[in-house]
């Protein structure tokens, strides 16, 4: 008996690291001062442009979207989803990402599969100006089936203390602007998988491809379109629409005594959500609590700045919808 016969192949892990090193190095920014392989990732930040820098961190995963990646044998999108999800979580606080770390756990390490996942992470890190500074790969036979794997990531960013966005400035009459999602992003997949069980390769009229391909669309990052508003007094709050839906997530930043008045017909809902609704006979209340329904990020802005902000967004070819307002209870 040896470690490999017990189910853990150290050589496969070494091969995986060799495969990903050139890609990961493409994400290195000026702050990175170590290569892949050290016991820790070293990052030397330049805070000269900040008066009072505050570090903002977040950790998350992509849930059972991984099961669809396994079924379709397509792994690069979930890596991008992971980085973008974490990026959005800190950008709604006003923070820009500095570096990212990932955790990849599996039953049996297949280097090309794991490398494909990392390719997605690399693509998203480069898009967001974020360094993939390190990670951990764990082969755990007995806890996972051979092909199964799990994925998690942690991000660290920075914001000037006076530019933190936390919703405290939100007032009655402020307006909600919604930015479109690319689909389910990374939430609601346990329900979606149940609805489409055994039908991931099925196509429905109006979809570009199969159900599985639709569900694997990348969870988009909003950093490039939102960062232009950082520091503006017109921007009162930001909400990343994940588990809990539009209302559940946006109410997290609304001060006590205020409520959200949402017009659920104000934006075009992607077809996949109506297919889930019909095929699963899912109640509307559950749809709204489980999925983003086509709005991936909400901006709460001063009512006098709405036209100007939407104009700025449209100049970046970004669709934006006035989806409601803040009222007093």
ZAMAR-651715 format. One line per field, with one value per residue: x, y, z of N, C-alpha, C, O in turn. Coordinates in steps of 0.2 Angstrom, whole numbers. Example, Ala and Ser with C-alpha at 12.3 -4.5 7.8 and 13.67 -1.06 7.14 Angstrom:
<pts>
nc1	66,64
nc2	-28,-11
nc3	39,35
cac1	62,68
cac2	-22,-5
cac3	39,36
cc1	66,64
cc2	-16,0
cc3	39,39
oc1	71,67
oc2	-17,6
oc3	42,40
</pts>
This chain:
<pts>
nc1	4,3,3,-3,-10,-19,-27,-22,-13,2,11,2,-3,8,11,-1,2,13,7,-2,6,12,0,-5,4,2,-8,-1,1,9,11,13,25,31,33,22,20,26,25,16,6,14,11,13,6,2,-2,-2,-11,-22,-30,-35,-33,-44,-45,-55,-63,-69,-77,-82,-91,-96,-107,-119,-118,-107,-110,-117,-106,-98,-107,-108,-95,-88,-77,-71,-79,-84,-73,-71,-83,-82,-72,-77,-89,-84,-77,-88,-94,-86,-85,-97,-95,-88,-75,-59,-52,-37,-30,-32,-37,-38,-47,-47,-55,-56,-61,-53,-38,-38,-27,-29,-43,-43,-34,-41,-52,-44,-40,-51,-52,-40,-43,-54,-47,-38,-47,-52,-41,-34,-24,-20,-14,-11,-16,-25,-24,-33,-34,-46,-51,-65,-71,-76,-83,-74,-74,-80,-79,-75,-76,-69,-66,-56,-56,-47,-48,-47,-52,-54,-57,-66,-73,-81,-95,-110,-123,-128,-131,-143,-159,-176,-185,-174,-168,-169,-158,-156,-144,-141,-141,-131,-138,-142,-131,-123,-132,-146,-145,-148,-161,-164,-157,-165,-177,-173,-168,-159,-161,-151,-145,-155,-164,-173,-186,-180,-169,-151,-143,-141,-150,-141,-129,-134,-136,-123,-117,-106,-105,-106,-94,-96,-87,-80,-89,-95,-85,-82,-91,-87,-84,-93,-106,-118,-121,-128,-129,-125,-130,-126,-134,-138,-140,-156,-161,-167,-174,-171,-157,-154,-161,-153,-144,-152,-157,-165,-183,-185,-191,-191,-198,-202,-203,-207,-209,-201,-190,-182,-185,-173,-176,-173,-177,-191,-193,-189,-198,-210,-208,-205,-215,-214,-218,-221,-216,-206,-198,-193,-186,-176,-169,-160,-167,-164,-158,-143,-135,-139,-140,-142,-147,-146,-161,-160,-149,-151,-153,-141,-132,-137,-135,-121,-119,-125,-116,-106,-111,-119,-134,-147,-159,-173,-179,-186,-190,-185,-195,-203,-208
nc2	-6,11,29,33,22,23,33,45,55,62,65,69,80,88,89,96,109,112,114,125,136,145,151,157,166,176,184,191,206,222,222,209,198,186,169,156,142,145,145,154,168,182,199,216,230,246,260,273,282,282,290,284,269,255,237,226,210,194,179,164,152,142,134,121,123,117,104,104,108,96,87,92,92,104,116,128,140,140,143,157,162,160,170,182,182,184,196,205,205,213,225,231,237,247,244,240,225,217,205,187,170,153,138,121,106,88,72,63,69,76,82,90,94,101,111,118,124,133,141,148,155,163,171,179,185,193,201,208,215,209,199,182,175,163,146,131,114,100,83,71,56,46,56,64,58,51,59,71,88,102,120,135,152,166,183,199,216,234,250,267,274,285,283,272,262,259,260,269,282,282,288,292,292,290,282,266,258,245,233,221,204,189,178,164,166,162,156,147,135,122,121,123,112,102,104,102,89,76,82,91,92,96,107,122,132,147,148,149,138,122,118,115,122,135,137,137,149,163,170,187,200,216,227,235,243,250,256,269,277,276,285,295,306,304,291,280,267,250,234,217,204,190,174,174,183,199,207,202,204,218,224,223,234,245,258,258,260,263,257,246,249,240,238,225,223,230,227,217,200,187,172,160,160,160,148,139,143,138,125,119,122,133,143,161,168,161,160,174,174,165,167,179,184,191,203,208,217,230,248,261,277,295,304,315,312,302,302,306,296,285,288,288,275,269,274,266,255,248,241,248,249,258,252,254,262,270,270,277,268
nc3	0,-4,-5,-18,-21,-11,-16,-18,-29,-30,-40,-50,-45,-45,-59,-63,-57,-64,-77,-75,-71,-81,-86,-74,-71,-80,-74,-64,-55,-52,-38,-34,-27,-26,-34,-40,-29,-17,1,5,-2,-8,-7,-11,-8,-16,-8,-10,-17,-9,5,17,17,16,18,9,10,3,2,-7,-17,-31,-31,-35,-49,-53,-55,-67,-76,-75,-81,-94,-97,-98,-92,-90,-89,-75,-68,-71,-66,-53,-49,-54,-46,-33,-35,-38,-26,-18,-25,-24,-12,-15,-17,-26,-33,-27,-25,-27,-21,-23,-20,-23,-23,-24,-29,-37,-45,-60,-71,-83,-83,-71,-74,-84,-77,-70,-81,-83,-72,-73,-84,-80,-69,-76,-83,-72,-67,-57,-46,-47,-34,-28,-22,-17,-19,-17,-15,-12,-9,-6,1,-9,-25,-39,-51,-46,-40,-30,-28,-22,-18,-13,-11,-10,-9,-10,-3,-1,14,15,4,5,1,8,9,18,15,8,4,5,-10,-18,-33,-41,-51,-63,-68,-82,-80,-85,-85,-74,-66,-52,-44,-37,-43,-38,-39,-52,-58,-54,-60,-74,-74,-81,-94,-99,-111,-119,-130,-130,-138,-144,-136,-137,-137,-130,-114,-104,-109,-108,-94,-90,-93,-91,-75,-74,-72,-65,-63,-72,-78,-67,-59,-63,-56,-43,-28,-31,-25,-30,-31,-21,-16,-18,-24,-25,-34,-28,-20,-13,-20,-29,-20,-7,-7,-9,1,11,12,14,24,40,41,28,12,-2,-18,-31,-48,-56,-70,-77,-84,-97,-95,-95,-106,-100,-87,-88,-94,-84,-74,-80,-84,-71,-64,-55,-41,-41,-31,-26,-37,-37,-25,-27,-39,-49,-59,-71,-67,-62,-54,-44,-43,-32,-33,-33,-36,-45,-53,-61,-76,-80,-76,-82,-95,-95,-93,-105,-114,-113,-119,-111,-105,-96,-83,-76,-62,-50,-34,-19,-5,9,24
cac1	0,6,-2,-6,-15,-25,-31,-19,-8,6,13,-3,-3,14,9,-6,5,17,2,-5,11,12,-6,-6,9,-1,-12,3,2,15,11,15,33,33,30,18,24,28,20,11,7,16,8,15,2,4,-8,0,-16,-27,-29,-35,-35,-47,-45,-61,-62,-75,-75,-88,-91,-101,-112,-120,-116,-101,-113,-118,-100,-96,-111,-107,-88,-85,-75,-68,-84,-85,-68,-73,-89,-80,-68,-82,-94,-81,-76,-94,-96,-82,-86,-103,-93,-83,-68,-56,-48,-30,-28,-37,-34,-43,-47,-50,-55,-58,-60,-47,-36,-37,-24,-32,-49,-42,-31,-47,-55,-39,-40,-57,-50,-35,-47,-58,-43,-35,-52,-53,-35,-33,-18,-21,-8,-10,-22,-24,-27,-34,-37,-49,-55,-69,-76,-79,-82,-68,-75,-83,-74,-78,-72,-70,-61,-56,-53,-45,-48,-45,-56,-53,-62,-71,-77,-84,-102,-113,-130,-130,-133,-149,-164,-183,-185,-169,-170,-165,-156,-154,-140,-143,-137,-131,-142,-143,-125,-121,-137,-152,-144,-151,-168,-163,-155,-170,-182,-170,-165,-159,-162,-146,-144,-161,-165,-180,-186,-178,-162,-145,-140,-145,-151,-134,-125,-137,-135,-116,-115,-102,-107,-102,-92,-98,-82,-78,-94,-97,-79,-82,-95,-84,-83,-98,-111,-124,-121,-130,-129,-125,-132,-125,-140,-136,-145,-160,-165,-166,-176,-167,-150,-154,-164,-147,-141,-157,-158,-171,-188,-186,-193,-190,-204,-199,-207,-205,-210,-197,-184,-184,-182,-171,-180,-172,-181,-198,-193,-189,-205,-215,-206,-205,-221,-212,-222,-217,-213,-200,-193,-190,-182,-171,-165,-159,-172,-161,-154,-137,-133,-143,-138,-147,-144,-150,-166,-158,-143,-153,-152,-134,-129,-140,-131,-114,-119,-126,-110,-101,-115,-122,-141,-148,-166,-175,-183,-190,-187,-185,-200,-204,-213
cac2	0,18,35,33,16,25,37,52,55,68,67,72,87,92,90,101,115,114,116,131,141,150,155,161,172,181,188,195,214,225,220,202,198,179,165,150,137,147,143,159,172,189,205,222,235,253,263,280,286,282,293,280,263,249,231,222,203,190,172,161,147,143,130,115,124,112,97,105,108,89,83,94,91,110,118,135,145,140,147,164,163,161,176,187,183,188,203,209,206,218,231,234,240,252,241,237,219,217,198,181,164,148,131,116,99,83,65,61,75,76,89,94,97,107,117,121,128,138,145,153,160,167,175,183,189,198,206,213,218,205,194,175,175,157,142,125,108,94,76,68,51,44,62,65,53,52,65,76,93,108,126,141,157,172,189,205,222,240,256,273,274,290,281,266,262,254,261,273,288,281,292,292,295,288,278,260,256,238,231,215,198,185,172,163,168,156,155,144,129,115,120,122,105,97,105,100,83,72,86,96,93,98,114,125,137,154,148,149,131,118,120,115,128,141,137,137,155,165,175,193,206,223,231,239,248,253,259,276,280,276,292,300,307,302,284,279,260,245,227,211,200,182,170,178,187,206,211,200,207,225,227,222,240,250,260,256,265,263,250,246,248,237,237,219,222,236,225,211,194,181,167,154,160,158,141,136,144,134,117,117,125,136,149,167,171,157,163,180,173,161,169,186,186,196,209,205,222,236,254,265,283,301,304,320,310,296,303,307,290,280,291,286,268,268,276,260,250,244,242,250,250,260,246,255,268,269,274,277,262
cac3	0,-4,-6,-24,-21,-7,-20,-19,-34,-29,-46,-54,-42,-48,-66,-63,-55,-70,-82,-74,-70,-86,-86,-68,-71,-84,-69,-59,-56,-49,-31,-33,-27,-26,-39,-38,-26,-10,6,5,-8,-6,-11,-8,-11,-16,-6,-11,-19,-4,11,23,14,20,14,9,8,2,0,-10,-22,-37,-29,-39,-56,-55,-58,-74,-79,-75,-85,-101,-99,-100,-85,-90,-87,-68,-65,-72,-62,-46,-48,-55,-41,-28,-37,-37,-19,-15,-28,-21,-6,-17,-18,-32,-31,-27,-27,-27,-20,-25,-17,-28,-20,-29,-28,-41,-48,-67,-72,-89,-80,-66,-78,-88,-72,-69,-86,-82,-66,-76,-89,-76,-65,-80,-84,-67,-64,-50,-47,-44,-31,-25,-21,-14,-23,-12,-18,-6,-11,0,3,-16,-30,-43,-55,-42,-37,-27,-30,-18,-19,-8,-14,-6,-12,-6,-4,3,20,14,-2,6,-1,12,9,24,12,4,6,2,-17,-22,-38,-42,-58,-63,-74,-83,-79,-91,-84,-67,-63,-48,-38,-39,-48,-36,-41,-60,-60,-52,-65,-80,-73,-87,-100,-100,-118,-123,-132,-130,-143,-141,-133,-142,-137,-125,-107,-100,-111,-106,-87,-89,-95,-86,-70,-77,-68,-66,-61,-78,-79,-60,-55,-64,-51,-36,-25,-32,-20,-33,-30,-14,-13,-23,-22,-30,-33,-28,-17,-9,-25,-29,-14,-1,-7,-9,7,16,12,14,31,43,40,21,9,-10,-22,-37,-54,-59,-77,-80,-88,-101,-91,-100,-107,-96,-81,-89,-95,-77,-71,-83,-84,-65,-61,-49,-39,-43,-25,-25,-42,-35,-19,-28,-45,-50,-64,-76,-64,-58,-50,-43,-41,-29,-35,-32,-42,-49,-56,-65,-83,-81,-74,-87,-101,-94,-94,-112,-118,-112,-122,-105,-104,-89,-82,-70,-59,-44,-30,-12,-2,17,26
cc1	4,1,-6,-12,-21,-29,-28,-13,-4,9,8,-4,3,14,4,-3,9,13,0,0,11,6,-7,-2,6,-6,-8,3,8,16,14,23,35,30,25,22,26,23,14,12,8,14,10,11,5,-2,-7,-6,-22,-25,-30,-38,-38,-47,-52,-60,-69,-73,-82,-86,-95,-106,-113,-120,-111,-104,-115,-112,-97,-100,-110,-99,-85,-84,-73,-73,-84,-79,-69,-78,-87,-76,-73,-87,-90,-79,-82,-96,-92,-83,-92,-101,-89,-76,-66,-52,-41,-28,-33,-33,-40,-42,-50,-49,-58,-57,-54,-45,-35,-34,-27,-39,-48,-39,-36,-51,-51,-39,-46,-55,-45,-39,-50,-53,-40,-40,-53,-47,-33,-28,-21,-15,-7,-17,-20,-28,-27,-37,-39,-54,-59,-74,-79,-78,-77,-69,-77,-77,-78,-73,-74,-65,-62,-53,-52,-44,-47,-50,-54,-59,-68,-76,-81,-92,-105,-121,-133,-133,-140,-155,-171,-183,-179,-171,-166,-164,-153,-149,-141,-138,-136,-135,-143,-137,-123,-126,-143,-151,-147,-158,-168,-162,-161,-175,-179,-167,-165,-160,-157,-144,-150,-161,-172,-180,-184,-171,-157,-143,-144,-146,-145,-130,-128,-135,-127,-113,-112,-106,-103,-100,-94,-93,-81,-83,-96,-91,-79,-86,-92,-82,-88,-104,-118,-126,-122,-129,-128,-126,-130,-131,-138,-142,-149,-164,-164,-168,-172,-160,-150,-157,-158,-144,-146,-158,-165,-177,-190,-188,-191,-197,-202,-205,-204,-206,-206,-191,-186,-181,-179,-175,-179,-176,-188,-198,-193,-195,-210,-214,-206,-211,-219,-216,-218,-214,-206,-195,-190,-185,-175,-166,-165,-164,-170,-158,-149,-134,-138,-139,-143,-144,-149,-155,-164,-152,-145,-151,-145,-130,-131,-136,-124,-114,-120,-120,-105,-105,-118,-130,-142,-156,-168,-180,-187,-187,-188,-190,-200,-209,-219
cc2	6,23,35,28,18,30,44,52,62,70,70,79,91,93,96,108,117,116,123,137,147,155,160,167,178,186,193,202,216,223,213,201,191,175,160,145,139,145,148,164,179,194,212,228,242,257,271,285,286,286,289,273,258,243,228,215,200,183,168,155,147,138,124,117,119,106,98,105,101,86,85,93,98,114,125,140,146,144,154,166,165,168,182,188,186,195,208,210,211,225,234,238,246,250,239,231,220,210,193,175,159,141,126,109,94,76,62,67,73,82,93,97,102,113,121,126,134,143,150,158,165,173,181,188,195,203,211,216,215,200,188,173,168,153,136,120,102,88,72,62,48,50,64,59,55,58,71,81,98,114,131,146,163,178,195,211,228,246,261,273,279,288,274,266,257,256,266,280,288,284,290,295,293,282,271,259,249,237,223,209,194,178,170,165,162,154,151,137,122,115,119,115,100,98,102,93,78,75,91,97,95,105,116,131,144,154,147,142,127,121,121,121,135,142,138,144,159,171,182,197,212,229,237,245,252,257,267,280,280,283,297,300,305,295,282,272,256,238,222,206,193,179,174,183,195,209,209,203,214,228,226,229,246,252,258,262,266,257,251,245,246,236,231,218,227,234,218,205,189,175,161,154,158,151,137,137,139,127,115,119,128,142,155,169,167,159,169,179,169,163,177,189,191,202,207,210,228,242,258,272,289,302,310,318,304,297,303,300,285,282,288,278,266,270,270,254,245,246,243,251,253,255,248,261,266,274,273,271,266
cc3	0,-5,-12,-24,-16,-10,-21,-23,-33,-35,-51,-51,-45,-55,-67,-62,-61,-76,-81,-73,-75,-87,-80,-68,-75,-80,-65,-60,-52,-42,-30,-33,-25,-32,-36,-35,-19,-6,7,-1,-5,-10,-8,-12,-11,-14,-6,-13,-15,2,17,20,19,15,15,7,7,0,-2,-14,-27,-36,-34,-47,-58,-57,-65,-78,-80,-81,-93,-102,-101,-93,-85,-87,-79,-65,-65,-67,-55,-45,-49,-49,-35,-29,-36,-30,-16,-18,-26,-15,-8,-18,-24,-30,-32,-29,-25,-25,-21,-21,-21,-25,-24,-26,-31,-45,-56,-70,-78,-87,-75,-69,-82,-83,-71,-74,-86,-77,-69,-80,-85,-71,-69,-82,-79,-64,-58,-51,-44,-41,-28,-24,-18,-18,-18,-15,-12,-8,-5,2,-4,-21,-35,-47,-52,-40,-34,-28,-25,-19,-14,-12,-9,-10,-8,-8,1,8,18,8,-1,4,3,13,14,21,8,8,2,-5,-21,-27,-39,-50,-58,-69,-75,-81,-85,-90,-76,-63,-59,-43,-41,-43,-45,-38,-49,-62,-59,-58,-72,-79,-79,-94,-101,-107,-123,-124,-132,-135,-140,-138,-138,-143,-133,-118,-103,-102,-108,-98,-86,-91,-89,-82,-72,-71,-70,-65,-66,-79,-73,-58,-57,-60,-44,-34,-26,-27,-23,-32,-23,-11,-19,-20,-27,-29,-34,-24,-12,-14,-25,-23,-8,-1,-6,-3,12,17,13,22,33,42,33,18,1,-13,-29,-42,-58,-67,-81,-84,-92,-97,-96,-100,-103,-90,-82,-91,-88,-74,-73,-82,-76,-61,-54,-47,-40,-37,-24,-31,-40,-29,-21,-34,-45,-56,-70,-74,-60,-53,-49,-40,-38,-30,-33,-38,-47,-54,-61,-72,-84,-81,-80,-94,-101,-96,-101,-116,-118,-115,-117,-105,-97,-89,-76,-67,-53,-40,-23,-9,6,18,29
oc1	9,-5,-12,-17,-26,-34,-32,-8,-6,9,10,-5,2,16,5,-4,10,15,-1,-2,10,6,-8,-4,8,-7,-11,5,12,22,16,26,41,25,25,28,28,17,9,17,5,14,8,13,9,-7,-10,-7,-28,-20,-25,-44,-36,-49,-55,-57,-74,-67,-87,-80,-98,-110,-108,-122,-110,-101,-114,-111,-95,-98,-110,-97,-80,-88,-72,-70,-85,-80,-67,-78,-89,-78,-73,-89,-93,-80,-82,-98,-95,-82,-92,-106,-87,-72,-70,-49,-38,-24,-38,-28,-46,-36,-56,-44,-63,-54,-50,-48,-31,-38,-28,-40,-51,-40,-35,-52,-53,-38,-45,-57,-46,-37,-50,-54,-39,-39,-54,-47,-30,-28,-23,-10,-1,-22,-14,-33,-22,-43,-35,-60,-56,-79,-85,-74,-75,-64,-77,-72,-84,-67,-80,-59,-67,-48,-55,-41,-46,-52,-52,-64,-74,-81,-83,-95,-104,-124,-139,-137,-143,-156,-171,-180,-179,-176,-160,-169,-149,-151,-142,-132,-139,-134,-144,-137,-121,-124,-145,-156,-148,-160,-172,-164,-161,-178,-183,-163,-171,-161,-159,-142,-149,-159,-176,-175,-187,-168,-158,-140,-150,-143,-143,-127,-124,-134,-126,-107,-113,-109,-97,-102,-95,-95,-80,-81,-99,-93,-76,-85,-95,-79,-88,-106,-123,-132,-118,-127,-131,-125,-132,-132,-137,-147,-147,-169,-160,-165,-170,-158,-146,-154,-158,-140,-144,-159,-170,-175,-194,-186,-190,-201,-200,-210,-200,-203,-206,-188,-190,-175,-183,-178,-184,-178,-191,-203,-197,-198,-214,-218,-208,-212,-222,-217,-212,-208,-201,-189,-184,-181,-170,-160,-168,-165,-174,-155,-150,-131,-140,-135,-149,-139,-155,-153,-166,-150,-141,-148,-143,-126,-127,-134,-122,-109,-117,-119,-100,-103,-119,-132,-140,-159,-165,-186,-190,-183,-191,-191,-196,-214,-224
oc2	7,21,36,29,16,32,48,49,67,76,75,84,97,99,100,113,123,121,127,143,152,161,166,172,183,192,197,205,211,222,212,203,189,177,159,144,134,143,147,164,182,194,212,230,244,258,275,291,289,286,289,272,257,243,228,214,202,182,170,154,153,137,121,112,118,103,93,102,99,82,81,94,98,115,127,145,151,147,158,171,169,171,187,194,191,199,213,215,215,230,241,242,250,254,236,231,223,209,194,174,160,140,127,107,96,75,58,69,69,87,99,103,108,118,127,131,139,149,156,164,171,179,187,194,200,209,217,219,219,196,187,171,167,155,135,121,100,89,70,63,48,49,66,55,61,62,77,79,100,113,133,144,164,177,195,211,227,247,259,273,277,291,272,271,251,252,268,284,293,284,288,301,295,279,272,259,247,239,219,210,195,174,175,165,157,152,153,134,118,109,115,113,96,93,99,91,77,72,96,103,95,109,112,134,146,159,144,140,128,126,126,124,139,148,140,146,158,175,182,197,214,235,243,250,258,262,271,286,283,287,302,295,304,293,283,271,257,237,223,203,190,180,178,186,197,214,213,205,217,233,230,230,252,247,258,268,269,251,257,240,251,233,231,213,228,238,215,204,187,173,158,149,155,148,132,132,136,123,109,117,127,146,155,172,170,159,170,183,170,163,180,195,194,206,204,208,230,241,258,274,288,301,309,322,302,292,300,298,281,278,286,276,261,266,270,248,239,252,240,254,251,254,243,265,261,280,269,271,262
oc3	4,-6,-12,-27,-17,-7,-24,-21,-36,-37,-54,-55,-46,-57,-71,-65,-63,-80,-86,-73,-73,-88,-81,-66,-74,-82,-61,-66,-50,-39,-24,-37,-24,-35,-30,-38,-16,-8,9,-4,-1,-16,-2,-17,-7,-18,-3,-11,-16,5,21,20,24,10,20,1,10,-3,1,-15,-28,-41,-36,-51,-64,-62,-69,-84,-85,-85,-97,-108,-104,-89,-79,-84,-76,-59,-61,-64,-52,-40,-45,-47,-32,-25,-34,-28,-11,-15,-26,-12,-4,-20,-28,-24,-36,-34,-21,-28,-20,-19,-23,-23,-27,-21,-28,-50,-57,-71,-77,-89,-76,-67,-82,-85,-70,-73,-87,-78,-68,-80,-87,-71,-67,-82,-80,-59,-53,-56,-38,-44,-25,-26,-16,-20,-15,-18,-8,-7,1,4,-4,-20,-35,-47,-55,-38,-36,-29,-24,-22,-11,-15,-4,-16,-2,-14,6,6,19,7,-6,6,3,17,14,24,6,14,-3,-5,-27,-26,-38,-54,-54,-75,-70,-82,-90,-95,-72,-57,-61,-38,-47,-46,-49,-40,-52,-67,-63,-60,-76,-84,-81,-99,-105,-109,-129,-121,-134,-136,-135,-138,-144,-148,-132,-117,-100,-98,-107,-96,-80,-91,-84,-84,-71,-65,-76,-65,-65,-81,-73,-54,-53,-59,-40,-37,-24,-25,-19,-32,-19,-5,-25,-15,-33,-23,-39,-25,-8,-12,-20,-20,-4,5,-2,-1,18,22,13,26,30,42,31,21,-1,-12,-33,-41,-61,-69,-87,-87,-89,-97,-101,-95,-101,-87,-78,-89,-87,-71,-70,-80,-75,-55,-49,-51,-39,-37,-22,-30,-41,-29,-18,-33,-42,-56,-72,-78,-55,-48,-55,-35,-41,-27,-33,-44,-53,-59,-65,-75,-89,-85,-82,-98,-106,-99,-104,-121,-122,-114,-118,-104,-93,-93,-71,-70,-50,-43,-21,-10,8,15,31
</pts>
